[in-house]
Amino acid sequence: MTWSDVAFAAPAPLSHVAVDGVRVHGKHGVFESEKAQGHDFLVDVDMRVDTRSAGRDDALERSVSYADAAAIVEEVVAGRSVDLIETLAERIAQCVLERHVLVREVSVNVHKPTAPIPQPFTDARVRLTRRAAPVNAFIALGSNLGDSEDFLAGALAALARIPETRLIAASRVFETDPVSDIDQDVYLNAAALLETSLSPWQLLDSLHEIENAARRTRTLRWGPRTLDLDLISWGQLTCDDERLTLPHPRAHERAFVLAPVLDIDPEWSFPDGRQASDLVKTAPDRAGLRPGPRVAGFASEARPRKGVR
């Protein structure tokens, strides 16, 4: 197959979740009188979020609350005195990004309409935009139909071309027995670690584009397939909707997922603290897991015991 044919669509646009004109009294400025008497500050916060899942299911936990943003503004502006409104804007932006992982970008406007300026003016403000740090995401790869080695090699090359995403590492390839009662060939399985600025749903869209290029069909559950790409984790996010469950709902009981992930990060754990290294020992399919062929782009040996963050 020719993986140059995988033409990724532009990522689905992010939505704006914003709250404007949050008024908080704070004691900030370069003059002592400002620190003693203070000013009323007005703050606008505009957060960029993939709201498709939240909007479809009316689920706030898959978006971000503008009330939370307003509370962060109050916490920062009413808090410790600083000289510059630039500092207030930076602190608000960083708090939003640290506390709300689904926010991929935030813009903050801090207005100081009573700034000590002798000339007539209507407003003094600082506006800044900050992007969230990329997130680590594990992808499970599998194939047992057609030239599986070629499908895995092509898929890995395609993963490295996903927009706003970087391929960090790939595991060895494992050969595994099918876990279903359907009569089919053995699988080749592996894992890849990506660093991405895409939302989990945007990343899932790209995985489906690669599967489609591999002529993946979904006529039989757990049946043979040319290529299977599963999003196992996206940072420490947990979610459950009709398109995506994170972490993957069966990853904890699948040796063919856990072993390749551990190949990349021997200390990897689920968001609830369960260690993959413990779970793989009791996985029902562990006896059907064995070393597979060497495939271009994939590791030839396990990584040393050093966790990936």
ABEGO torsion letter per residue (X at the ends): XBAAABBBBBBBBBBBBBBBGBBBBBBBEABAAAAAAEBBBBBBBBBBBBAAAAAAAGBAAABBBAAAAAAAAAAAAABBBBABAAAAAAAAAAAAAAABAABABBBBBBBBAABBBABBBABBBBBBBBBBBBBBBBBBBBBABEBAAAAAAAAAAAAAABBGBBBABBBBBBBBBBABABBBBBBBBBBBBBBBABBAAAAAAAAAAAAAAAGBBAABBGBBBABBBBBABBEABBBBBAABBOBBAAAAABAAAAAAAAAABAABBBAAGBBAAAAAAABAAAAABBBBBBBBGBBABBBBBBBBX
